[in-house]
Amino acid sequence: MRVLGGPNGYSDAMAAVQGERLFLVRHAKPVVDPEVPAEQWQLAQESRVAARLIRLHVKHPAYYVASSEPKAAQTMQEIAGAQRVVTDDDLTEVHRPHVWLTDEDYHGAALAYANGRCPDGWESLERVIERFDAAVVRHAAAAAERGQTLVVGTHGLAPTVWMASRYRLDPDPARFWEGLRFPDIVEIDLQSQTVSCLAH
């Protein structure tokens, strides 16, 4: 387990996230198709077993919500089993033009984004943080009403920049994003304001 920090001072003006802890799940590997926008990619069949292994880190029953993108929603359904998974457009990945980038080019652009530099045509960091934060706050409130732990199925960049707006990520947001796996699970202790990667 990697423990990644404490409060960084960015969250003073944000609404509180209810509950003791929440989990963010980065989706498992999708089927990559250059002809199809990334937001439409489906979960690879061989990734479903890896997704189900994330269940070991979650106490059931829980409140499950996922990005409306198929690869994230399908990953979360594998974890949730027979339990219902709510979907929410505000938990989707950073929106960017449908232009095919090599792995190297995407990696460089994503690192820059995580460090606060928005490539041309990409959704602004402010907008991503605003929508993602609103979704987490409202679903955490719904989970708290049920006495359940919130488990969020999402992506890599959007949750990273959101977490960086509220919590300290070590050594920095870009390296945190770079270290995320497919799939991965992150626990946020809302009392101590610490972030931990649980799957490695």
Contact map, one row per residue, 1 for C-alpha under 8 A:
11100000000000000000000000000000000000000000000000000000000000000000000000000000000000000000000000000000000000000000000000000000000000000000000000000000000000000000000000000000000000000000000000011111
11110000000000000000000000000000000000000000000000000000000000000000000000000000000000000000000000000000000000000000000000000000000000000000000000000000000000000000000000000000000000000000000000011101
11111000000000000000000000000000000000000000000000000000000000000000000000000000000000000000000000000000000000000000000000000000000000000000000000000000000000000000000000000000000000000000000001111000
01111100000000000000000000000000000000000000000000000000000000000000000000000000000000000000000000000000000000000000000000000000000000000000000000000000000000000000000111100000000000000000000001111000
00111110000000000000000000000000000000000000000000000000000000000000000000000000000000000000000000000000000000000000000000000000000000000000000000000000000000000000001111000000000000000000000011100000
00011111000000000000000000000000000000000000000000000000000000000000000000000000000000000000000000000000000000000000000000000000000000000000000000000000000000000000001110000000000000000000000111100000
00001111110000000000000000000000000000000000000000000000000000000000000000000000000000000000000000000000000000000000000000000000000000000000000000000000000000000000011100000000000000000000000011000000
00000111111000000000000000000000000000000000000000000000000000000000000000000000000000000000000000000000000000000000000000000000000000000000000000000000000000000001111100000000000000000000000000000000
00000011111100000000000000000000000000000000000000000000000000000000000000000000000000000000000000000000000000000000000000000000000000000000000000000000000000000000011000000000000000000000000000000000
00000011111110000000000000000000000000000000000000000000000000000000000000000000000000000000000000000000000000000000000000000000000000000000000000000000000000000000111000000000000000000000000000000000
00000001111111000000000000000000000000000000000000000000000000000000000000000000000000000000000000000000000000000000000000000000000000000000000000000000000000000000111000000000000000000000000000000000
00000000111111000000000000000000000000000000000000000000000000000000000000000000000000000000000000000000000000000000000000000000000000000000000000000000000000000000000000000000000000000000000000000000
00000000011111100000000000000000000000000000000000000000000000000000000000000000000000000000000000000000000000000000000000000000000000000000000000000000000000000000000000000000000000000000000000000000
00000000001111110000000000000000000000000000000000000000000000000000000000000000000000000000000000000000000000000000000000000000000000000000000000000000000000000000000000000000000000000000000000000000
00000000000011111000000000000000000000000000000000000000000000000000000000000000000000000000000000000000000000000000000000000000000000001000000000000000000000000000000000000000000000000000000000000000
00000000000001111100000000000000000000000000000000000000000000000000000000000000000000000000000000000000000000000000000000000000000000001000000000000000000000000000000000000000000000000000000000000000
00000000000000111110000000000000000000000000000000000000000000000000000000000000000000000000000000000000000000000000000000000000000000011001100000000000000000000000000000000000000000000000010000000000
00000000000000011111000000000000000000000000000000000000000000000000000000000000000000000000000000000000000000000000000000000000000000001001100100000000000000000000000000000000000000000000010000000000
00000000000000001111110000000000000000000000000000000000000000000000000000000000000000000000000000000000000000000000000000000000000000000001101100001000000000000000000000000000000000000000010000000000
00000000000000000111110000000000000000000000000000000000000000000000000000000000000000000000000000000000000000000000000000000000000000000000000000001000000000000000000000000000000000000000111000000000
00000000000000000011111000000000000000000000000000000000000000000000000000000000000000000000000000000000000000000000000000000000000000000000000000001100000000000000000000000000000000000011111000000000
00000000000000000011111100000000000000000000000000000000000000000000000000000000000000000000000000000000000000000000000000000000000000000001000000001111000000000000000000000000000000000011110000000000
00000000000000000000111110000000000000000000000000000000000000000000000000000000000000000000000000000000000000000000000000000000000000000000000000001111000000000000000000000000000000001111000000000000
00000000000000000000011111000000000000000000000000000000000000000000000000000000000000000000000000000000000000000000000000000000000000000000000000000011110000100000000000000000000000001110000000000000
00000000000000000000001111100000000000000000000000000000000000000000000000010000000000000000000000000000000000000000000000000000000000000000000000000011111000000000000000000000000000111100000000000000
00000000000000000000000111110000000000000000000000000000000000000000000100000000000000000000000000000000000000000000000000000000000000000000000000000000111100000000000000000000000111111000000000000000
00000000000000000000000011111000000000000000000000100000000000000000001100110000000000000000000000000000000000000000000000000000000000000000000000000000111000000000000000000000000001110000000000000000
00000000000000000000000001111100000000000011001101100000000000000000001100100000000000000000000000000000000000000000000000000000000000000000000000000000000000000000000000000000000001110000000000000000
00000000000000000000000000111110000000000011001000000000000000000000001000000000000000000000000000000000000000000000000000000000000000000000000000000000000000000000000000000000000001100000000000000000
00000000000000000000000000011111000000001111001000000000000000000000001000000000000000000000000000000000000000000000000000000000000000000000000000000000000000000000000000000000000000000000000000000000
00000000000000000000000000001111100000001111000000000000000000000000000000000000000000000000000000000000000000000000000000000000000000000000000000000000000000000000000000000000000000000000000000000000
00000000000000000000000000000111110001001000000000000000000000000000000000000000000000000000000000000000000000000000000000000000000000000000000000000000000000000000000000000000000000000000000000000000
00000000000000000000000000000011111111001000000000000000000000000000000000000000000000000000000000000000000000000000000000000000000000000000000000000000000000000000000000000000000000000000000000000000
00000000000000000000000000000001111110000000000000000000000000000000000000000000000000000000000000010000000000000000000000000000000000000000000000000000000000000000000000000000000000000000000000000000
00000000000000000000000000000000111110000000000000000000000000000000000000000000000000000000000000000000000000000000000000000000000000000000000000000000000000000000000000000000000000000000000000000000
00000000000000000000000000000000111111011000000000000000000000000000000000000000000000000000000000000000000000000000000000000000000000000000000000000000000000000000000000000000000000000000000000000000
00000000000000000000000000000000111111111000000000000000000000000000000000000000000000000000000001000000000000000000000000000000000000000000000000000000000000000000000000000000000000000000000000000000
00000000000000000000000000000001100111111000000000000000000000000000000000000000000000000000000001000000000000000000000000000000000000000000000000000000000000000000000000000000000000000000000000000000
00000000000000000000000000000000000011111000000000000000000000000000110000000000000000000000100000000000000000000000000000000000000000000000000000000000000000000000000000000000000000000000000000000000
00000000000000000000000000000000000111111100000000000000000000000000111000000000000000000000000000000000000000000000000000000000000000000000000000000000000000000000000000000000000000000000000000000000
00000000000000000000000000000111100111111110000000000000000000000000111000000000000000000000000000000000000000000000000000000000000000000000000000000000000000000000000000000000000000000000000000000000
00000000000000000000000000000110000000011111000000000000000000000000011001000000000000000000000000000000000000000000000000000000000000000000000000000000000000000000000000000000000000000000000000000000
00000000000000000000000000011110000000001111101100000000000000000000011101100000000000000000000000000000000000000000000000000000000000000000000000000000000000000000000000000000000000000000000000000000
00000000000000000000000000011110000000000111111100000000000000000000000000000000000000000000000000000000000000000000000000000000000000000000000000000000000000000000000000000000000000000000000000000000
00000000000000000000000000000000000000000011111100000000000000000000000000000000000000000000000000000000000000000000000000000000000000000000000000000000000000000000000000000000000000000000000000000000
00000000000000000000000000000000000000000001111111000000000000000000000000000000000000000000000000000000000000000000000000000000000000000000000000000000000000000000000000000000000000000000000000000000
00000000000000000000000000011100000000000011111111100000000000000000000000000000000000000000000000000000000000000000000000000000000000000000000000000000000000000000000000000000000000000000000000000000
00000000000000000000000000010000000000000011111111110000000000000000000000100100000000000000000000000000000000000000000000000000000000000000000000000000000000000000000000000000000000000000000000000000
00000000000000000000000000000000000000000000011111111000000000000000000000000000000000000000000000000000000000000000000000000000000000000000000000000000000000000000000000000000000000000000000000000000
00000000000000000000000000010000000000000000011111111100000000000000000000000000000000000000000000000000000000000000000000000000000000000000000000000000000000000000000000000000000000100000000000000000
00000000000000000000000000110000000000000000001111111110000000000000000000110110000000000000000000000000000000000000000000000000000000000000000000000000000000000000000000000000000000100000000000000000
00000000000000000000000000000000000000000000000111111110000000000000000000100110000000000000000000000000000000000000000000000000000000000000000000000000000000000000000000000000000000000000000000000000
00000000000000000000000000000000000000000000000011111111000000000000000000000010000000000000000000000000000000000000000000000000000000000000000000000000000000000000000000000000000000000000000000000000
00000000000000000000000000000000000000000000000001111111110000000000000000000010000000000000000000000000000000000000000000000000000000000000000000000000000000000000000000000000000000111000000000000010
00000000000000000000000000000000000000000000000000111111111000000000000000000011000000000000000000000000000000000000000000000000000000000000000000000000000000000000000000000000000000000000000000000000
00000000000000000000000000000000000000000000000000001111111000000000000000000000000000000000000000000000000000000000000000000000000000000000000000000000000000000000000000000000000000000000000000000000
00000000000000000000000000000000000000000000000000000111111000000000000000000000000000000000000000000000000000000000000000000000000000000000000000000000000000000000000000000000000000000000000000000100
00000000000000000000000000000000000000000000000000000111111101000000000000000000000000000000000000000000000000000000000000000000000000000000000000000000000000000000000000000000000000000000000000000000
00000000000000000000000000000000000000000000000000000011111111000000000000000000000000000000000000000000000000000000000000000000000000000000000000001000000000000000000000000000000000000000000000000000
00000000000000000000000000000000000000000000000000000000011111000000000000000000000000000000000000000000000000000000000000000000000000000000000000000000000000000000000000000000000000000000000000000000
00000000000000000000000000000000000000000000000000000000001111100000000000000000001000000000000000000000000000000000000000000000000000000000000000010000000000000000000000000000000000000000000000000000
00000000000000000000000000000000000000000000000000000000011111110000000000000000000000000000000000000000000000000000000000000000000000000000001000011110000000000000000000000000000000000000000000000000
00000000000000000000000000000000000000000000000000000000000011111000000000000000000010000000000000000000000000000000000000000000000000000000001000011110000000000000000000000000000000000000000000000000
00000000000000000000000000000000000000000000000000000000000001111100000000010001000111000000000000000000000000000000000000000000000000000000000000000111100000000000000000000000000000000000000000000000
00000000000000000000000000000000000000000000000000000000000000111110000000010000000011110000000000000000000000000000000000000000000000000010000000000111100000000000000000000000000000000000000000000000
00000000000000000000000000000000000000000000000000000000000000011111000110010000000011110010000000000000000000000000000000000000000000000000000000000001110000000000000000000000000000000000000000000000
00000000000000000000000000000000000000000000000000000000000000001111110110000000000000111111100000000000000000000000000000000000000000000000000000000001110000000000000000000000000000000000000000000000
00000000000000000000000000000000000000000000000000000000000000000111110110000000000000111011000000000000000000000000000000000000000000000000000000000000000000000000000000000000000000000000000000000000
00000000000000000000000000000000000000111000000000000000000000000011111110000000000000001001000000000000000000000000000000000000000000000000000000000000000000000000000000000000000000000000000000000000
00000000000000000000000000000000000000111110000000000000000000000011111111000000000000000000000000000000000000000000000000000000000000000000000000000000000000000000000000000000000000000000000000000000
00000000000000000000000000111100000000011110000000000000000000000000111111100000000000000000000000000000000000000000000000000000000000000000000000000000000000000000000000000000000000000000000000000000
00000000000000000000000001110000000000000010000000000000000000000111111111110000000000000000000000000000000000000000000000000000000000000000000000000000111000000000000000000000000000000000000000000000
00000000000000000000000000000000000000000000000000000000000000000111111111111000000010100000000000000000000000000000000000000000000000000000000000000000110000000000000000000000000000000000000000000000
00000000000000000000000000000000000000000110000000000000000000000000011111111100000000000000000000000000000000000000000000000000000000000000000000000000000000000000000000000000000000000000000000000000
00000000000000000000000000110000000000000010000100110000000000000000001111111110000000000000000000000000000000000000000000000000000000000000000000000000100000000000000000000000000000000000000000000000
00000000000000000000000010100000000000000000000000100000000000011100000111111111000010000000000000000000000000000000000000000000000000000000000000000001100000000000000000000000000000000000000000000000
00000000000000000000000000000000000000000000000000000000000000000000000011111111111110000000000000000000000000000000000000000000000000000000000000000000000000000000000000000000000000000000000000000000
00000000000000000000000000000000000000000000000100110000000000000000000001111111100000000000000000000000000000000000000000000000000000000000000000000000000000000000000000000000000000000000000000000000
00000000000000000000000000000000000000000000000000111110000000000000000000111111100000000000000000000000000000000000000000000000000000000000000000000000000000000000000000000000000000000000000000000000
00000000000000000000000000000000000000000000000000000010000000010000000000011111111110000000000000000000000000000000000000000000000000000000000000000000000000000000000000000000000000000000000000000000
00000000000000000000000000000000000000000000000000000000000000000000000000001111111000000000000000000000000000000000000000000000000000000000000000000000000000000000000000000000000000000000000000000000
00000000000000000000000000000000000000000000000000000000000000000000000000001001111100000000000000000000000000000000000000000000000000000000000000000000000000000000000000000000000000000000000000000000
00000000000000000000000000000000000000000000000000000000000010000000000000001001111110000000000000000000000000000000000000000000000000000000000000000000000000000000000000000000000000000000000000000000
00000000000000000000000000000000000000000000000000000000000000010000000000001001011111000000000000000000000000000000000000000000000000000000000000000000000000000000000000000000000000000000000000000000
00000000000000000000000000000000000000000000000000000000000000111100000010011001001111100000000000000000000000000000000000000000000000000000000000000000000000000000000000000000000000000000000000000000
00000000000000000000000000000000000000000000000000000000000000011100000000000000000111110000000000000000000000000000000000000000000000000000000000000000000000000000000000000000000000000000000000000000
00000000000000000000000000000000000000000000000000000000000000001111000010000000000011111000000000000000000000000000000000000000000000000000000000000000000000000000000000000000000000000000000000000000
00000000000000000000000000000000000000000000000000000000000000001111000000000000000001111111000000000000000000000000000000000000000000100000000000000000000000000000000000000000000000000000000000000000
00000000000000000000000000000000000000000000000000000000000000000011100000000000000000111111000000000000000000000000000000000000000000000000000000000000000000000000000000000000000000000000000000000000
00000000000000000000000000000000000000000000000000000000000000000010000000000000000000011111000000000000000000000000000000000000001101100000000000000000000000000000000000000000000000000000000000000000
00000000000000000000000000000000000000000000000000000000000000000111000000000000000000011111100000000000000000000000000000000000001100100000000000000000010001000000000000000000000000000000000000000000
00000000000000000000000000000000000000000000000000000000000000000011100000000000000000011111110000000000000000000000000000000000000000000000000000000000011001000000000000000000000000000000000000000000
00000000000000000000000000000000000000100000000000000000000000000010000000000000000000000011111000000000000000000000000000000000000000000000000000000000011111000000000000000000000000000000000000000000
00000000000000000000000000000000000000000000000000000000000000000000000000000000000000000001111100000000000000000000000001100001000000000000000000000000000011000000000000000000000000000000000000000000
00000000000000000000000000000000000000000000000000000000000000000000000000000000000000000000111110000000000000000000000001100000000000000000000000000000000000000000000000000000000000000000000000000000
00000000000000000000000000000000000000000000000000000000000000000000000000000000000000000000011111000000000000000000000011100000000000000000000000000000000000000000000000000000000000000000000000000000
00000000000000000000000000000000000000000000000000000000000000000000000000000000000000000000001111100000000000000000000011000000000000000000000000000000000000000000000000000000000000000000000000000000
00000000000000000000000000000000000011000000000000000000000000000000000000000000000000000000000111110000000000000000000000000000000000000000000000000000000000000000000000000000000000000000000000000000
00000000000000000000000000000000000000000000000000000000000000000000000000000000000000000000000011111000000000000000000000000000000000000000000000000000000000000000000000000000000000000000000000000000
00000000000000000000000000000000010000000000000000000000000000000000000000000000000000000000000001111100000000000000000000000000000000000000000000000000000000000000000000000000000000000000000000000000
00000000000000000000000000000000000000000000000000000000000000000000000000000000000000000000000000111111110000000000000000000000000000000000000000000000000000000000000000000000000000000000000000000000
00000000000000000000000000000000000000000000000000000000000000000000000000000000000000000000000000011111110000000000000000000000000000000000000000000000000000000000000000000000000000000000000000000000
00000000000000000000000000000000000000000000000000000000000000000000000000000000000000000000000000001111111000000000000000000000000000000000000000000000000000000000000000000000000000000000000000000000
00000000000000000000000000000000000000000000000000000000000000000000000000000000000000000000000000001111111100000000000000000000000000000000000000000000000000000000000000000000000000000000000000000000
00000000000000000000000000000000000000000000000000000000000000000000000000000000000000000000000000001111111110000000000000000000000000000000000000000000000000000000000000000000000000000000000000000000
00000000000000000000000000000000000000000000000000000000000000000000000000000000000000000000000000001111111111000000000000000000000000000000000000000000000000000000000000000000000000000000000000000000
00000000000000000000000000000000000000000000000000000000000000000000000000000000000000000000000000000011111111100000000000000000000000000000000000000000000000000000000000000000000000000000000000000000
00000000000000000000000000000000000000000000000000000000000000000000000000000000000000000000000000000001111111110000000000000000000000000000000000000000000000000000000000000000000000000000000000000000
00000000000000000000000000000000000000000000000000000000000000000000000000000000000000000000000000000000111111111000001000000000000000000000000000000000000000000000000000000000000000000000000000000000
00000000000000000000000000000000000000000000000000000000000000000000000000000000000000000000000000000000011111111100000000000000000000000000000000000000000010000000000000000100000000000000000000000000
00000000000000000000000000000000000000000000000000000000000000000000000000000000000000000000000000000000001111111110000000000000000000000000000000000000000000000000000000000110110000000000000000000000
00000000000000000000000000000000000000000000000000000000000000000000000000000000000000000000000000000000000111111111111000000000000000000000000000000000000000000000000000000100000000000000000000000000
00000000000000000000000000000000000000000000000000000000000000000000000000000000000000000000000000000000000011111111111000001000000000000000000000000000000000000000000000000100000000000000000000000000
00000000000000000000000000000000000000000000000000000000000000000000000000000000000000000000000000000000000001111111100000000000000000000000000000000000000010011000000000001100100000000000000000000000
00000000000000000000000000000000000000000000000000000000000000000000000000000000000000000000000000000000000000111111100000000000000000000000000000000000000000000000000000011100000000000000000000000000
00000000000000000000000000000000000000000000000000000000000000000000000000000000000000000000000000000000000000011111110000001000000000000000000000000000000000000000000000000000000000000000000000000000
00000000000000000000000000000000000000000000000000000000000000000000000000000000000000000000000000000000000000011111111000000000000000000000000000000000000000000000000000000000000000000000000000000000
00000000000000000000000000000000000000000000000000000000000000000000000000000000000000000000000000000000000000011001111101111000000000000000000000000000000000000000000000000000000000000000000000000000
00000000000000000000000000000000000000000000000000000000000000000000000000000000000000000000000000000000000010011000111111000000000000000000000000000000000000000000000000000000000000000000000000000000
00000000000000000000000000000000000000000000000000000000000000000000000000000000000000000000000000000000000000000000011111000000000000000000000000000000000000000000000000000000000000000000000000000000
00000000000000000000000000000000000000000000000000000000000000000000000000000000000000000000000110000000000000000000001111100000000000000000000000000000000000000000000000000000000000000000000000000000
00000000000000000000000000000000000000000000000000000000000000000000000000000000000000000000011110000000000000000000011111110000000000000000000000000000000000000000000000000000000000000000000000000000
00000000000000000000000000000000000000000000000000000000000000000000000000000000000000000000011100000000000000000000010011111011000000000000000000000000000000000000000000000000000000000000000000000000
00000000000000000000000000000000000000000000000000000000000000000000000000000000000000000000000000000000000000000000010001111111000000000000000000000000000000000000000000000000000000000000000000000000
00000000000000000000000000000000000000000000000000000000000000000000000000000000000000000000000000000000000000001001010000111111100000000000000000000000000000001000000000000000000000000000000000000000
00000000000000000000000000000000000000000000000000000000000000000000000000000000000000000000000000000000000000000000000000011111110000000000000000000000000000000000000000000000000000000000000000000000
00000000000000000000000000000000000000000000000000000000000000000000000000000000000000000000000000000000000000000000000000111111111000000000000000000000000000000000000000000000000000000000000000000000
00000000000000000000000000000000000000000000000000000000000000000000000000000000000000000000010000000000000000000000000000111111111100000000000000000000000001001100000000000000000000000000000000000000
00000000000000000000000000000000000000000000000000000000000000000000000000000000000000000000000000000000000000000000000000001111111110000000000000000000000001001100100000000000000000000000000000000000
00000000000000000000000000000000000000000000000000000000000000000000000000000000000000000000000000000000000000000000000000000111111111000000000000000000000000000000000000000000000000000000000000000000
00000000000000000000000000000000000000000000000000000000000000000000000000000000000000000110000000000000000000000000000000000011111111100000000000000000000000000000000000000000000000000000000000000000
00000000000000000000000000000000000000000000000000000000000000000000000000000000000000000110000000000000000000000000000000000001111111110000000000000000000001100100000000000000000000000000000000000000
00000000000000000000000000000000000000000000000000000000000000000000000000000000000000000000000000000000000000000000000000000000111111111000000000000000000000000100000000000000000000000000000000000000
00000000000000000000000000000000000000000000000000000000000000000000000000000000000000000100000000000000000000000000000000000000011111111100000000000000000000000000000000000000000000000000000000000000
00000000000000000000000000000000000000000000000000000000000000000000000000000000000000010110000000000000000000000000000000000000001111111110000000000000000000000000000000000000000000000000000000000000
00000000000000001000000000000000000000000000000000000000000000000000000000000000000000000000000000000000000000000000000000000000000111111111000000000000000000000000000000000000000000000000000000000000
00000000000000111100000000000000000000000000000000000000000000000000000000000000000000000000000000000000000000000000000000000000000011111111100000000000000000000000000000000000000000000000000000000000
00000000000000000000000000000000000000000000000000000000000000000000000000000000000000000000000000000000000000000000000000000000000001111111110000000000000000000000000000000000000000000000000000000000
00000000000000000000000000000000000000000000000000000000000000001000000000000000000000000000000000000000000000000000000000000000000000111111111000000100000000000000000000000000000000000000000000000000
00000000000000001110010000000000000000000000000000000000000000000000000000000000000000000000000000000000000000000000000000000000000000011111111100001100000000000000000000000000000000000000000000000000
00000000000000001110000000000000000000000000000000000000000000000000000000000000000000000000000000000000000000000000000000000000000000001111111110000000000000000000000000000000000000000000000000000000
00000000000000000000000000000000000000000000000000000000000000000000000000000000000000000000000000000000000000000000000000000000000000000111111111000000000000000000000000000000000000000000000000000000
00000000000000000010000000000000000000000000000000000000000001100000000000000000000000000000000000000000000000000000000000000000000000000011111111111100000000000000000000000000000000000000000000000000
00000000000000000110000000000000000000000000000000000000000000000000000000000000000000000000000000000000000000000000000000000000000000000001111111111000000000000000000000000000000000000000000000000000
00000000000000000000000000000000000000000000000000000000000000000000000000000000000000000000000000000000000000000000000000000000000000000000111111110000000000000000000000000000000000000000000000000000
00000000000000000000000000000000000000000000000000000000000000000000000000000000000000000000000000000000000000000000000000000000000000000000011111110000000000000000000000000000000000000000000000000000
00000000000000000000000000000000000000000000000000000000000000000000000000000000000000000000000000000000000000000000000000000000000000000000001111111000000000000000000000000000000000000000000000000000
00000000000000000000000000000000000000000000000000000000000011100000000000000000000000000000000000000000000000000000000000000000000000000000001111111100000000000000000000000000000000000000000000000000
00000000000000000011111000000000000000000000000000000000001001100000000000000000000000000000000000000000000000000000000000000000000000000001001100111110000000000000000000000000000000000000000000000000
00000000000000000000111000000000000000000000000000000000000001111000000000000000000000000000000000000000000000000000000000000000000000000011001000011111000000000000000000000000000000000000000000000000
00000000000000000000011110000000000000000000000000000000000001111000000000000000000000000000000000000000000000000000000000000000000000000000000000001111100000000000000000000000000000000000000000000000
00000000000000000000011110000000000000000000000000000000000000011110000000010000000000000000000000000000000000000000000000000000000000000000000000000111110000000000000000000000000000000000000000000000
00000000000000000000000111100000000000000000000000000000000000011110000110110000000000000000000000000000000000000000000000000000000000000000000000000011111000000000000000000000000000000000000000000000
00000000000000000000000111100000000000000000000000000000000000000110000110000000000000000011100000000000000000000000000000000000000000000000000000000001111100100000000000000000000000000000000000000000
00000000000000000000000011100000000000000000000000000000000000000000000100000000000000000001100000000000000000000000000000000000000000000000000000000000111111100000000000000000000000000000000000000000
00000000000000000000000001000000000000000000000000000000000000000000000000000000000000000000100000000000000000000000000000000000000000000000000000000000011111110000000000000000100100000000000000000000
00000000000000000000000000000000000000000000000000000000000000000000000000000000000000000000110000000000000001000100000000000000000000000000000000000000001111111000000000000000100000000000000000000000
00000000000000000000000000000000000000000000000000000000000000000000000000000000000000000011110000000000000000000000000000000001100100000000000000000000001111111100000000000000000000000000000000000000
00000000000000000000000100000000000000000000000000000000000000000000000000000000000000000000000000000000000000000000000000000000000100000000000000000000011111111110000000000000000000000000000000000000
00000000000000000000000000000000000000000000000000000000000000000000000000000000000000000000000000000000000000000100000000000000000000000000000000000000000111111111000000001001100000000000000000000000
00000000000000000000000000000000000000000000000000000000000000000000000000000000000000000000000000000000000000000100000000001001100000000000000000000000000011111111100000001000000000000000000000000000
00000000000000000000000000000000000000000000000000000000000000000000000000000000000000000000000000000000000000000000000000000001100110000000000000000000000001111111110000000000000000000000000000000000
00000000000000000000000000000000000000000000000000000000000000000000000000000000000000000000000000000000000000000000000000000000000000000000000000000000000000111111111110000000000000000000000000000000
00000001000000000000000000000000000000000000000000000000000000000000000000000000000000000000000000000000000000000000000000000000000000000000000000000000000000011111111110001000000000000000000000000000
00000001011000000000000000000000000000000000000000000000000000000000000000000000000000000000000000000000000000000000000000000000100000000000000000000000000000001111111000000000000000000000000000000000
00000011111000000000000000000000000000000000000000000000000000000000000000000000000000000000000000000000000000000000000000000000000000000000000000000000000000000111111100000000000000000000000000000000
00001111111000000000000000000000000000000000000000000000000000000000000000000000000000000000000000000000000000000000000000000000000000000000000000000000000000000011111110000000000000000000000011100000
00011111000000000000000000000000000000000000000000000000000000000000000000000000000000000000000000000000000000000000000000000000000000000000000000000000000000000011011111010000000000000000000001100000
00011100000000000000000000000000000000000000000000000000000000000000000000000000000000000000000000000000000000000000000000000000000000000000000000000000000000000011001111111001000000000000000000100000
00011000000000000000000000000000000000000000000000000000000000000000000000000000000000000000000000000000000000000000000000000000000000000000000000000000000000000000000111111011000000000000000000000000
00010000000000000000000000000000000000000000000000000000000000000000000000000000000000000000000000000000000000000000000000000000000000000000000000000000000000000000000011111011000000000000000000000000
00000000000000000000000000000000000000000000000000000000000000000000000000000000000000000000000000000000000000000010000000000000000000000000000000000000000000000000000111111111000000000000000000000000
00000000000000000000000000000000000000000000000000000000000000000000000000000000000000000000000000000000000000000110000000000000000000000000000000000000000000011001000011111111100000000000000000000000
00000000000000000000000000000000000000000000000000000000000000000000000000000000000000000000000000000000000001111110000000000000000000000000000000000000000000000000000000011111110000000000000000000000
00000000000000000000000000000000000000000000000000000000000000000000000000000000000000000000000000000000000000100000000000000000000000000000000000000000000000000000000001111111111000000000000000000000
00000000000000000000000000000000000000000000000000000000000000000000000000000000000000000000000000000000000000000000000000000000000000000000000000000000000000010000000011111111111100000000000000000000
00000000000000000000000000000000000000000000000000000000000000000000000000000000000000000000000000000000000000100100000000000000000000000000000000000000000110010000000000001111111100000000000000000000
00000000000000000000000000000000000000000000000000000000000000000000000000000000000000000000000000000000000000100000000000000000000000000000000000000000000000000000000000000111111100000000000000000000
00000000000000000000000000000000000000000000000000000000000000000000000000000000000000000000000000000000000000000000000000000000000000000000000000000000000000000000000000000011111110000000000000000000
00000000000000000000000001000000000000000000000000000000000000000000000000000000000000000000000000000000000000000000000000000000000000000000000000000000000100000000000000000001111111110000000000000000
00000000000000000000000001000000000000000000000000000000000000000000000000000000000000000000000000000000000000000000000000000000000000000000000000000000000000000000000000000000001111110000000000000000
00000000000000000000000001111000000000000000000000000000000000000000000000000000000000000000000000000000000000000000000000000000000000000000000000000000000000000000000000000000000111110000000000000000
00000000000000000000000011111000000000000000000001100100000000000000000000000000000000000000000000000000000000000000000000000000000000000000000000000000000000000000000000000000000111111000000000000000
00000000000000000000000011110000000000000000000000000100000000000000000000000000000000000000000000000000000000000000000000000000000000000000000000000000000000000000000000000000000111111100000000001110
00000000000000000000001111000000000000000000000000000100000000000000000000000000000000000000000000000000000000000000000000000000000000000000000000000000000000000000000000000000000000111110000000001110
00000000000000000000001110000000000000000000000000000000000000000000000000000000000000000000000000000000000000000000000000000000000000000000000000000000000000000000000000000000000000011111000000111110
00000000000000000000111100000000000000000000000000000000000000000000000000000000000000000000000000000000000000000000000000000000000000000000000000000000000000000000000000000000000000001111100000111100
00000000000000000000111000000000000000000000000000000000000000000000000000000000000000000000000000000000000000000000000000000000000000000000000000000000000000000000000000000000000000000111110011110000
00000000000000000001110000000000000000000000000000000000000000000000000000000000000000000000000000000000000000000000000000000000000000000000000000000000000000000000000000000000000000000011111111100000
00000000000000001111110000000000000000000000000000000000000000000000000000000000000000000000000000000000000000000000000000000000000000000000000000000000000000000000000000000000000000000001111111000000
00000000000000000001100000000000000000000000000000000000000000000000000000000000000000000000000000000000000000000000000000000000000000000000000000000000000000000000000000000000000000000000111110000000
00000100000000000000000000000000000000000000000000000000000000000000000000000000000000000000000000000000000000000000000000000000000000000000000000000000000000000000000000000000000000000000111111000000
00001110000000000000000000000000000000000000000000000000000000000000000000000000000000000000000000000000000000000000000000000000000000000000000000000000000000000000001000000000000000000001111111100000
00111110000000000000000000000000000000000000000000000000000000000000000000000000000000000000000000000000000000000000000000000000000000000000000000000000000000000000001100000000000000000001110111110000
00111100000000000000000000000000000000000000000000000000000000000000000000000000000000000000000000000000000000000000000000000000000000000000000000000000000000000000001110000000000000000111100011111000
11110000000000000000000000000000000000000000000000000000000000000000000000000000000000000000000000000000000000000000000000000000000000000000000000000000000000000000000000000000000000000111000001111100
11110000000000000000000000000000000000000000000000000000000000000000000000000000000000000000000000000000000000000000000000000000000000000000000000000000000000000000000000000000000000011110000000111111
11000000000000000000000000000000000000000000000000000000100000000000000000000000000000000000000000000000000000000000000000000000000000000000000000000000000000000000000000000000000000011110000000011111
10000000000000000000000000000000000000000000000000000100000000000000000000000000000000000000000000000000000000000000000000000000000000000000000000000000000000000000000000000000000000011100000000001111
11000000000000000000000000000000000000000000000000000000000000000000000000000000000000000000000000000000000000000000000000000000000000000000000000000000000000000000000000000000000000000000000000001111
